[in-house]
Amino acid sequence: MAKITMTVNGRQVSGLCDDRTLLVHFIRENLGLTGTHVGCDTTQCGACVVDMDGQSVKSCSILAVQAAGSSITTIEGLSANGELHPVQAAFKAHHGLQCGFCTPGMVMTAVDTIRRHGSNLDEATVRAELEGNICRCTGYHNIVQAILAAAAEMGGARHAAE
């Protein structure tokens, strides 16, 4: 068992875990943050995307011990003072979700995409950025529209997970 410490959603946390524990399982089971979903455990679906030290990562592909000392933001850490993050609000306004299972990973990927590209996004870029995220319900149209709307509203500002 390893004792690890990291910052999650702005709060320093510590916990014991097996050396083979995936970051997604540490987040869900040790910290009780269940917004990060386990979809495939093979980095195919993107439901487990979190922000780690300023980059989106699939938390099913990283061991928790590898994330020790890192700053992690999960979907629960995006909203502030009861207000949805602009990307979350855009997903709601543009019906960018159906069953909601993929939504946390899609939102976290979108936040990273907007952080890197700013408001200079077009549909082709958004679709290319979403290639590592699978939605089995919506057909992506509304997801893409939500991300474009959020990018325009944010004006490229750094509302991203930090």
C-alpha positions in Angstrom: 0.0 0.0 0.0 1.2 3.5 -0.8 0.2 6.7 0.9 -0.3 9.4 -1.7 -1.1 13.1 -1.4 -2.4 15.3 -4.2 -4.6 18.4 -4.6 -8.1 17.6 -5.9 -10.4 20.4 -6.7 -8.3 22.8 -4.8 -8.1 20.7 -1.6 -5.1 18.7 -0.5 -6.1 15.1 0.0 -4.2 12.0 1.1 -5.1 8.3 1.1 -3.8 4.8 1.0 -4.0 2.7 -2.1 -2.6 -0.3 -3.7 0.3 0.5 -6.1 -1.9 -0.8 -9.0 -4.9 1.4 -8.2 -5.9 3.5 -11.2 -6.4 7.3 -10.6 -10.1 7.0 -11.6 -10.7 4.4 -8.9 -8.8 6.5 -6.3 -10.9 9.5 -7.2 -14.2 7.5 -7.0 -13.5 5.1 -4.2 -11.1 6.8 -1.9 -12.4 10.4 -2.3 -16.0 9.7 -3.1 -16.1 11.9 -6.2 -18.2 9.9 -8.5 -18.6 12.4 -11.3 -15.6 10.9 -13.0 -17.0 7.8 -14.7 -15.4 4.4 -15.4 -16.5 3.4 -18.9 -14.0 1.1 -20.4 -10.7 0.9 -18.4 -8.9 0.9 -21.7 -8.7 4.6 -22.6 -11.2 4.2 -25.4 -14.3 6.1 -24.2 -13.1 9.3 -22.4 -15.7 9.1 -19.6 -12.9 9.3 -17.0 -11.2 12.5 -18.3 -9.9 14.8 -15.5 -7.5 17.8 -15.6 -4.1 16.9 -14.2 -1.6 19.7 -13.8 -3.2 21.7 -16.6 -3.8 18.9 -19.1 -6.8 16.7 -19.7 -5.9 13.0 -19.1 -7.8 9.8 -19.1 -7.7 8.8 -15.4 -8.1 5.1 -16.2 -4.7 5.2 -17.9 -2.8 6.6 -14.9 -1.9 5.0 -11.6 -2.9 7.0 -8.6 0.7 6.8 -7.4 1.8 8.5 -10.6 -0.5 11.4 -9.8 1.0 11.9 -6.3 1.9 15.6 -5.9 -0.3 16.6 -8.8 -3.2 19.0 -9.0 -6.3 17.3 -10.2 -9.6 18.9 -11.2 -12.7 16.7 -11.6 -16.1 17.6 -13.0 -17.1 18.4 -9.4 -14.4 21.1 -9.2 -15.5 23.1 -12.2 -18.4 25.0 -10.8 -17.8 27.8 -8.3 -20.1 29.5 -5.8 -23.1 27.5 -7.0 -22.6 28.7 -10.6 -22.0 26.2 -13.4 -18.7 26.6 -15.4 -19.5 28.1 -18.8 -18.9 24.8 -20.5 -21.3 23.1 -18.1 -23.9 25.8 -18.7 -23.5 25.5 -22.5 -24.0 21.7 -22.3 -27.2 22.4 -20.4 -28.4 25.2 -22.7 -27.6 23.3 -26.0 -28.8 19.9 -24.8 -25.3 18.5 -25.1 -26.2 15.4 -23.1 -28.7 12.7 -23.1 -28.1 9.9 -20.6 -25.2 11.9 -19.1 -22.7 9.1 -18.7 -20.1 10.5 -21.0 -20.9 14.1 -20.1 -18.2 14.6 -17.3 -15.5 13.4 -19.7 -16.9 15.5 -22.6 -17.0 18.6 -20.4 -13.5 18.1 -19.1 -12.2 17.6 -22.6 -14.0 20.7 -23.8 -12.5 22.8 -21.0 -9.1 21.7 -22.1 -9.9 22.2 -25.8 -11.0 25.8 -25.1 -8.0 26.4 -22.9 -5.7 25.4 -25.7 -7.6 26.9 -28.7 -9.5 29.8 -27.1 -12.4 31.1 -29.1 -10.7 30.1 -32.4 -12.6 26.9 -32.6 -14.5 25.5 -35.6 -16.7 22.4 -35.9 -13.9 20.4 -37.5 -11.4 21.2 -34.6 -14.0 20.4 -31.9 -14.8 17.1 -33.6 -11.1 16.2 -33.9 -10.6 17.1 -30.2 -13.5 14.8 -29.2 -12.1 11.8 -31.0 -11.1 10.2 -27.7 -14.6 10.5 -26.2 -17.5 8.3 -27.1 -21.1 9.2 -26.7 -23.6 6.5 -27.5 -26.7 8.6 -27.3 -26.5 12.1 -28.8 -24.7 11.8 -32.2 -22.3 14.6 -31.1 -24.1 17.5 -32.9 -25.4 19.2 -29.7 -22.1 18.5 -27.9 -20.2 20.3 -30.7 -22.6 23.2 -30.6 -22.3 23.4 -26.8 -18.5 23.6 -27.0 -18.6 26.2 -29.8 -21.0 28.3 -27.8 -19.0 28.0 -24.6 -15.8 29.0 -26.4 -17.5 32.0 -27.9 -19.0 33.0 -24.5 -15.7 32.6 -22.8 -13.9 34.5 -25.5 -10.9 32.3 -24.9 -10.7 33.4 -21.3 -9.0 31.0 -18.9 -12.1 29.8 -17.0 -10.5 26.3 -17.3 -9.6 24.1 -14.4 -6.7 25.5 -12.5 
